[in-house]
Amino acid sequence: MLNLIIKGGPVMLPIILGSILGLAIVIERIIVLISLNSINGFEFVQQIFRNLKSDKIQAASNLCEENIKFPIAAIFKVGIERRSLPSDRLEAVLEQAGNNQVQRLEKRLGALATIIAIEPLLGFLGTITGLIRAFMSWEKAGANVTVNLLAGGIYEAMITTAAGLIIAIPLYLFYNYFINSIKYVSNDLTNHSIQLIEILSEIKK
């Protein structure tokens, strides 16, 4: 492996650096998404609604505070605290709170997308520099050119191209997984927020 990296030339350095950064982001985002499952979302929501319907406002607020690191709890906390607002205003406040939570889940995904886009480009750059090196060797050797003289440049061209794609493809799959997971969470947050507004409206009547 080390031999292949060396043969890939100087372009392999940013390619490897990008792979390390990309892997770090993937691991960190997986941990964040897995942590969301440490709370039974359905049971939590139902418990909040039961407390609100029983006029146990403080108990509902305390439950949200205890689980504030979870998006649904953070949004419900805002809704309960601002329950006196008109329904249309409360809806706007909860929408903003939901957007803030979604942005938190999307943290560093922009950087991951950039790495995914750049890795193949670095590979293609390595292809060009490798071919340039091969042709320069050919030009110097003239009629005495040998496979060994061309091999270094060709190795660089092929290895960097392969490395860029090998890194970008799995990172792209993870990126799509993250985006789809966040969309699912976002839809859940929207639906539960609407339910919360309806319940709070009933309480105020």
BALOBA-1460 file (C-alpha; in Angstrom, 3 decimals):
// residues 205
<rec num="1" residu="m" x="0.000" y="0.000" z="0.000"/>
<rec num="2" residu="l" x="2.753" y="2.457" z="0.925"/>
<rec num="3" residu="n" x="4.513" y="1.610" z="-2.322"/>
<rec num="4" residu="l" x="1.387" y="2.490" z="-4.314"/>
<rec num="5" residu="i" x="0.997" y="5.772" z="-2.443"/>
<rec num="6" residu="i" x="4.603" y="6.694" z="-3.226"/>
<rec num="7" residu="k" x="4.144" y="5.779" z="-6.896"/>
<rec num="8" residu="g" x="1.025" y="7.961" z="-6.971"/>
<rec num="9" residu="g" x="3.200" y="11.041" z="-6.625"/>
<rec num="10" residu="p" x="2.654" y="14.320" z="-4.746"/>
<rec num="11" residu="v" x="-1.050" y="14.565" z="-5.634"/>
<rec num="12" residu="m" x="-1.655" y="11.568" z="-3.364"/>
<rec num="13" residu="l" x="-0.996" y="13.781" z="-0.332"/>
<rec num="14" residu="p" x="-4.138" y="15.962" z="-0.681"/>
<rec num="15" residu="i" x="-6.115" y="12.897" z="-1.770"/>
<rec num="16" residu="i" x="-5.191" y="11.049" z="1.424"/>
<rec num="17" residu="l" x="-5.793" y="14.162" z="3.530"/>
<rec num="18" residu="g" x="-9.263" y="14.484" z="2.011"/>
<rec num="19" residu="s" x="-10.008" y="10.839" z="2.762"/>
<rec num="20" residu="i" x="-9.029" y="11.304" z="6.421"/>
<rec num="21" residu="l" x="-11.204" y="14.411" z="6.791"/>
<rec num="22" residu="g" x="-14.095" y="12.747" z="4.992"/>
<rec num="23" residu="l" x="-13.889" y="9.645" z="7.174"/>
<rec num="24" residu="a" x="-13.798" y="11.788" z="10.325"/>
<rec num="25" residu="i" x="-16.955" y="13.625" z="9.237"/>
<rec num="26" residu="v" x="-18.725" y="10.363" z="8.381"/>
<rec num="27" residu="i" x="-17.927" y="8.815" z="11.763"/>
<rec num="28" residu="e" x="-18.985" y="11.958" z="13.647"/>
<rec num="29" residu="r" x="-22.294" y="12.237" z="11.755"/>
<rec num="30" residu="i" x="-23.052" y="8.527" z="12.240"/>
<rec num="31" residu="i" x="-22.563" y="8.945" z="15.990"/>
<rec num="32" residu="v" x="-24.948" y="11.928" z="15.962"/>
<rec num="33" residu="l" x="-27.644" y="10.066" z="14.027"/>
<rec num="34" residu="i" x="-27.300" y="6.933" z="16.163"/>
<rec num="35" residu="s" x="-27.671" y="9.042" z="19.301"/>
<rec num="36" residu="l" x="-31.108" y="10.131" z="18.068"/>
<rec num="37" residu="n" x="-32.278" y="6.547" z="18.521"/>
<rec num="38" residu="s" x="-31.338" y="6.527" z="22.188"/>
<rec num="39" residu="i" x="-34.740" y="8.041" z="22.912"/>
<rec num="40" residu="n" x="-38.074" y="6.448" z="22.010"/>
<rec num="41" residu="g" x="-39.404" y="9.327" z="19.947"/>
<rec num="42" residu="f" x="-42.984" y="8.069" z="19.728"/>
<rec num="43" residu="e" x="-43.256" y="7.402" z="23.455"/>
<rec num="44" residu="f" x="-41.643" y="10.765" z="24.273"/>
<rec num="45" residu="v" x="-44.109" y="12.659" z="22.085"/>
<rec num="46" residu="q" x="-47.087" y="10.793" z="23.517"/>
<rec num="47" residu="q" x="-45.914" y="11.457" z="27.058"/>
<rec num="48" residu="i" x="-45.620" y="15.182" z="26.335"/>
<rec num="49" residu="f" x="-49.097" y="15.232" z="24.807"/>
<rec num="50" residu="r" x="-50.578" y="13.343" z="27.784"/>
<rec num="51" residu="n" x="-49.041" y="15.844" z="30.196"/>
<rec num="52" residu="l" x="-50.332" y="18.801" z="28.208"/>
<rec num="53" residu="k" x="-53.849" y="17.377" z="27.945"/>
<rec num="54" residu="s" x="-53.794" y="16.762" z="31.714"/>
<rec num="55" residu="d" x="-52.745" y="20.388" z="32.241"/>
<rec num="56" residu="k" x="-49.343" y="19.275" z="33.550"/>
<rec num="57" residu="i" x="-47.523" y="22.026" z="31.682"/>
<rec num="58" residu="q" x="-44.523" y="22.140" z="33.995"/>
<rec num="59" residu="a" x="-44.077" y="18.367" z="33.862"/>
<rec num="60" residu="a" x="-44.064" y="18.509" z="30.056"/>
<rec num="61" residu="s" x="-41.550" y="21.361" z="30.100"/>
<rec num="62" residu="n" x="-39.304" y="19.517" z="32.548"/>
<rec num="63" residu="l" x="-39.398" y="16.391" z="30.391"/>
<rec num="64" residu="c" x="-38.305" y="18.447" z="27.390"/>
<rec num="65" residu="e" x="-35.493" y="20.013" z="29.423"/>
<rec num="66" residu="e" x="-34.243" y="16.576" z="30.491"/>
<rec num="67" residu="n" x="-34.004" y="15.518" z="26.836"/>
<rec num="68" residu="i" x="-33.059" y="18.893" z="25.368"/>
<rec num="69" residu="k" x="-30.216" y="17.434" z="23.273"/>
<rec num="70" residu="f" x="-32.791" y="15.693" z="21.083"/>
<rec num="71" residu="p" x="-34.355" y="17.807" z="18.283"/>
<rec num="72" residu="i" x="-37.964" y="16.981" z="19.116"/>
<rec num="73" residu="a" x="-37.457" y="17.881" z="22.789"/>
<rec num="74" residu="a" x="-35.780" y="21.178" z="21.912"/>
<rec num="75" residu="i" x="-38.643" y="22.131" z="19.578"/>
<rec num="76" residu="f" x="-41.353" y="21.117" z="22.047"/>
<rec num="77" residu="k" x="-39.588" y="23.117" z="24.762"/>
<rec num="78" residu="v" x="-39.826" y="26.237" z="22.603"/>
<rec num="79" residu="g" x="-43.468" y="25.523" z="21.785"/>
<rec num="80" residu="i" x="-44.467" y="25.057" z="25.401"/>
<rec num="81" residu="e" x="-42.632" y="28.190" z="26.511"/>
<rec num="82" residu="r" x="-44.279" y="30.251" z="23.736"/>
<rec num="83" residu="r" x="-47.710" y="28.610" z="24.003"/>
<rec num="84" residu="s" x="-49.428" y="31.938" z="24.657"/>
<rec num="85" residu="l" x="-48.664" y="33.146" z="21.130"/>
<rec num="86" residu="p" x="-51.370" y="33.099" z="18.422"/>
<rec num="87" residu="s" x="-51.392" y="29.857" z="16.444"/>
<rec num="88" residu="d" x="-49.954" y="31.400" z="13.276"/>
<rec num="89" residu="r" x="-47.139" y="33.073" z="15.207"/>
<rec num="90" residu="l" x="-46.455" y="29.895" z="17.186"/>
<rec num="91" residu="e" x="-46.272" y="27.948" z="13.940"/>
<rec num="92" residu="a" x="-43.622" y="30.340" z="12.607"/>
<rec num="93" residu="v" x="-41.620" y="30.062" z="15.844"/>
<rec num="94" residu="l" x="-41.708" y="26.263" z="15.754"/>
<rec num="95" residu="e" x="-40.764" y="26.244" z="12.077"/>
<rec num="96" residu="q" x="-37.700" y="28.346" z="12.872"/>
<rec num="97" residu="a" x="-36.834" y="26.069" z="15.805"/>
<rec num="98" residu="g" x="-37.168" y="23.059" z="13.508"/>
<rec num="99" residu="n" x="-34.917" y="24.660" z="10.896"/>
<rec num="100" residu="n" x="-32.300" y="25.283" z="13.578"/>
<rec num="101" residu="q" x="-32.366" y="21.616" z="14.585"/>
<rec num="102" residu="v" x="-32.122" y="20.445" z="10.973"/>
<rec num="103" residu="q" x="-29.141" y="22.755" z="10.421"/>
<rec num="104" residu="r" x="-27.500" y="21.196" z="13.465"/>
<rec num="105" residu="l" x="-27.985" y="17.743" z="11.944"/>
<rec num="106" residu="e" x="-26.581" y="18.972" z="8.612"/>
<rec num="107" residu="k" x="-23.445" y="20.312" z="10.275"/>
<rec num="108" residu="r" x="-20.257" y="19.520" z="8.285"/>
<rec num="109" residu="l" x="-22.214" y="17.922" z="5.427"/>
<rec num="110" residu="g" x="-21.233" y="20.870" z="3.240"/>
<rec num="111" residu="a" x="-17.583" y="20.080" z="3.908"/>
<rec num="112" residu="l" x="-18.239" y="16.409" z="3.121"/>
<rec num="113" residu="a" x="-19.887" y="17.355" z="-0.188"/>
<rec num="114" residu="t" x="-16.849" y="19.496" z="-1.056"/>
<rec num="115" residu="i" x="-14.478" y="16.605" z="-0.350"/>
<rec num="116" residu="i" x="-16.602" y="14.291" z="-2.510"/>
<rec num="117" residu="a" x="-16.415" y="16.756" z="-5.397"/>
<rec num="118" residu="i" x="-12.697" y="17.462" z="-5.049"/>
<rec num="119" residu="e" x="-11.366" y="13.909" z="-4.652"/>
<rec num="120" residu="p" x="-12.044" y="12.800" z="-8.279"/>
<rec num="121" residu="l" x="-10.718" y="16.138" z="-9.535"/>
<rec num="122" residu="l" x="-7.482" y="15.570" z="-7.635"/>
<rec num="123" residu="g" x="-7.370" y="12.108" z="-9.187"/>
<rec num="124" residu="f" x="-7.740" y="13.583" z="-12.670"/>
<rec num="125" residu="l" x="-5.061" y="16.145" z="-11.837"/>
<rec num="126" residu="g" x="-2.775" y="13.264" z="-10.926"/>
<rec num="127" residu="t" x="-3.629" y="11.676" z="-14.264"/>
<rec num="128" residu="i" x="-2.513" y="14.792" z="-16.118"/>
<rec num="129" residu="t" x="0.694" y="15.255" z="-14.106"/>
<rec num="130" residu="g" x="1.482" y="11.552" z="-14.495"/>
<rec num="131" residu="l" x="1.043" y="11.663" z="-18.269"/>
<rec num="132" residu="i" x="3.119" y="14.836" z="-18.477"/>
<rec num="133" residu="r" x="5.877" y="13.056" z="-16.565"/>
<rec num="134" residu="a" x="5.655" y="10.035" z="-18.843"/>
<rec num="135" residu="f" x="5.852" y="12.149" z="-22.010"/>
<rec num="136" residu="m" x="8.758" y="14.160" z="-20.630"/>
<rec num="137" residu="s" x="10.625" y="10.908" z="-19.982"/>
<rec num="138" residu="w" x="9.774" y="9.782" z="-23.507"/>
<rec num="139" residu="e" x="11.032" y="13.085" z="-24.935"/>
<rec num="140" residu="k" x="14.332" y="12.816" z="-23.078"/>
<rec num="141" residu="a" x="14.915" y="9.184" z="-24.058"/>
<rec num="142" residu="g" x="13.874" y="9.649" z="-27.644"/>
<rec num="143" residu="a" x="14.295" y="6.463" z="-29.631"/>
<rec num="144" residu="n" x="15.799" y="4.758" z="-26.555"/>
<rec num="145" residu="v" x="12.575" y="4.976" z="-24.559"/>
<rec num="146" residu="t" x="11.711" y="1.933" z="-22.459"/>
<rec num="147" residu="v" x="8.697" y="0.778" z="-20.497"/>
<rec num="148" residu="n" x="10.555" y="1.452" z="-17.245"/>
<rec num="149" residu="l" x="11.037" y="5.105" z="-18.201"/>
<rec num="150" residu="l" x="7.319" y="5.534" z="-18.849"/>
<rec num="151" residu="a" x="6.122" y="3.394" z="-15.952"/>
<rec num="152" residu="g" x="6.575" y="6.062" z="-13.258"/>
<rec num="153" residu="g" x="4.312" y="8.588" z="-14.980"/>
<rec num="154" residu="i" x="1.751" y="5.961" z="-15.945"/>
<rec num="155" residu="y" x="1.651" y="4.637" z="-12.372"/>
<rec num="156" residu="e" x="1.043" y="8.163" z="-11.111"/>
<rec num="157" residu="a" x="-1.751" y="8.715" z="-13.629"/>
<rec num="158" residu="m" x="-3.614" y="5.471" z="-12.884"/>
<rec num="159" residu="i" x="-3.109" y="5.343" z="-9.113"/>
<rec num="160" residu="t" x="-4.309" y="8.892" z="-8.447"/>
<rec num="161" residu="t" x="-7.399" y="8.415" z="-10.637"/>
<rec num="162" residu="a" x="-8.288" y="5.187" z="-8.863"/>
<rec num="163" residu="a" x="-7.618" y="6.667" z="-5.418"/>
<rec num="164" residu="g" x="-9.824" y="9.691" z="-6.041"/>
<rec num="165" residu="l" x="-12.747" y="7.539" z="-7.165"/>
<rec num="166" residu="i" x="-12.269" y="4.878" z="-4.475"/>
<rec num="167" residu="i" x="-12.508" y="7.586" z="-1.806"/>
<rec num="168" residu="a" x="-15.300" y="9.656" z="-3.369"/>
<rec num="169" residu="i" x="-17.743" y="6.815" z="-4.108"/>
<rec num="170" residu="p" x="-18.276" y="5.490" z="-0.543"/>
<rec num="171" residu="l" x="-18.269" y="9.043" z="0.845"/>
<rec num="172" residu="y" x="-21.012" y="9.913" z="-1.645"/>
<rec num="173" residu="l" x="-23.085" y="6.931" z="-0.497"/>
<rec num="174" residu="f" x="-22.731" y="8.035" z="3.135"/>
<rec num="175" residu="y" x="-23.629" y="11.608" z="2.167"/>
<rec num="176" residu="n" x="-26.866" y="10.445" z="0.530"/>
<rec num="177" residu="y" x="-27.653" y="8.314" z="3.574"/>
<rec num="178" residu="f" x="-27.205" y="11.327" z="5.849"/>
<rec num="179" residu="i" x="-29.367" y="13.570" z="3.645"/>
<rec num="180" residu="n" x="-32.187" y="11.013" z="3.478"/>
<rec num="181" residu="s" x="-32.024" y="10.372" z="7.232"/>
<rec num="182" residu="i" x="-32.205" y="14.093" z="7.958"/>
<rec num="183" residu="k" x="-35.180" y="14.474" z="5.597"/>
<rec num="184" residu="y" x="-36.965" y="11.722" z="7.521"/>
<rec num="185" residu="v" x="-36.223" y="13.422" z="10.846"/>
<rec num="186" residu="s" x="-37.299" y="16.790" z="9.418"/>
<rec num="187" residu="n" x="-40.658" y="15.389" z="8.303"/>
<rec num="188" residu="d" x="-41.192" y="13.893" z="11.752"/>
<rec num="189" residu="l" x="-40.393" y="17.212" z="13.413"/>
<rec num="190" residu="t" x="-42.860" y="19.022" z="11.146"/>
<rec num="191" residu="n" x="-45.663" y="16.543" z="11.814"/>
<rec num="192" residu="h" x="-45.142" y="16.565" z="15.571"/>
<rec num="193" residu="s" x="-44.950" y="20.364" z="15.617"/>
<rec num="194" residu="i" x="-48.344" y="20.569" z="13.916"/>
<rec num="195" residu="q" x="-49.784" y="18.166" z="16.490"/>
<rec num="196" residu="l" x="-48.280" y="20.249" z="19.301"/>
<rec num="197" residu="i" x="-49.870" y="23.448" z="17.949"/>
<rec num="198" residu="e" x="-53.274" y="21.741" z="17.783"/>
<rec num="199" residu="i" x="-53.012" y="20.505" z="21.371"/>
<rec num="200" residu="l" x="-51.812" y="23.862" z="22.685"/>
<rec num="201" residu="s" x="-54.695" y="25.565" z="20.843"/>
<rec num="202" residu="e" x="-57.156" y="23.225" z="22.554"/>
<rec num="203" residu="i" x="-55.628" y="23.945" z="25.965"/>
<rec num="204" residu="k" x="-56.017" y="27.707" z="25.483"/>
<rec num="205" residu="k" x="-59.757" y="27.370" z="24.709"/>
